[in-house]
Amino acid sequence: MGSEAIINENLREKIIAQPETILDDPDLMRALITANERAMGANIVDMRGIAMERLEKRLDRLEDTHRGVIAAAYENLAGMNLIHRAILRMLDPAGFEDFLLDLDGEVADILRVDCVRLVLETKQDQENPALVKLGKVLITAPPGFASTYLNQKGNAPSRPVSLRQLSEQDEKIFGDSGFWIRSEACLRLDLGEGRLPGLLVMGAEDPHQFKPGQGTDLLAFFGGVFERAMRRWLS
């Protein structure tokens, strides 16, 4: 090895016996490449070093993307489990009154929202005593209320789910909720031929719980199950 050798003999033998320990250590490999660049001098362009640096950056970006994909997959799975649990709970009640009251109770708790409101458009008396006993979860409104509430006009295409943040909550929807609603999810309901449309509104105090740009597939699925259950009750 000569008089210049400074590495411990035992360590040298271990490295020769298991060189993969160095290859698997990014810090060691980076130190070796840096030492090689210094030995080559400042006037020599190390194309291999440049290529490796670019590969390292690309690997870091791929790892970040991989972690992001995994996190999104876990979040989607967790959301799917919540929706499934909420649907099963929603289908449990044997009576229509319990079905509605559960929306703002167990179902809202499972979905982790602060309140749920069902808006039904009707041409009949909106102070019908039969509707009052159903509690604050059910709200009756004149025809066209849903479209007006969602700021849709004329024949504009209607989305099944609308997410938005609120600066001021609507007193008709959330006035008796007991919460200061700052974001909401609005699910349009098709209640069948010959019936006026409905609206299922989920409200949250967290302004970031519902906002434009978030995925709505799971909420759309929940809304589809809910409107089919409502058609069964209304028939």
LINFENLIN-V461495 format. One record per backbone hydrogen bond with DSSP energy under -1.0 kcal/mol. CO is the residue of the C=O (numbers start at 1). NH is the residue of the N-H. Records with the same first field share a line. If there is no record, write none. Layout:
CO: NH + NH
//
This chain:
2: 5
8: 12
9: 13
10: 14
11: 15
12: 16
13: 17
14: 18
18: 21
19: 22 + 23
20: 24
22: 25
25: 29
26: 30
27: 31
28: 32
29: 33
30: 34
31: 35
32: 36
33: 37
34: 38
35: 39
36: 40
37: 41
45: 47
46: 50
47: 51
48: 52
49: 53
50: 54
51: 55
52: 56
53: 57
54: 58
55: 59
56: 60
57: 61
58: 62
59: 63
60: 64
61: 65
62: 66
63: 67
64: 68
65: 69
66: 70
67: 71
68: 72
69: 73
70: 74
71: 75
72: 76
73: 77
74: 78
75: 79
76: 80
77: 81
78: 82
79: 83
80: 84
81: 85
82: 86
83: 87
84: 88
85: 89
86: 90
87: 91
89: 92
95: 99
96: 100
97: 101
98: 102
100: 103
102: 105 + 107
105: 109
106: 110
107: 111
108: 113
115: 203
117: 201
118: 139
119: 199
120: 141
125: 128
128: 131 + 132
129: 133
131: 134
132: 135
137: 118
139: 120
141: 122
142: 145
144: 148
145: 149
146: 150
147: 152
148: 151
153: 156
160: 188
162: 186
164: 184
170: 174
171: 175
174: 177
179: 181
182: 166
183: 204
184: 164
185: 202
186: 162
187: 200
189: 198
192: 195
197: 121
198: 189
199: 119
200: 187
201: 117
202: 185
203: 114 + 115
204: 182 + 183
206: 209
211: 214
216: 220
217: 221
218: 222
219: 223
220: 224
221: 225
222: 226
223: 227
224: 228
225: 229
226: 230
227: 231
228: 232
229: 233
230: 234
231: 235
//
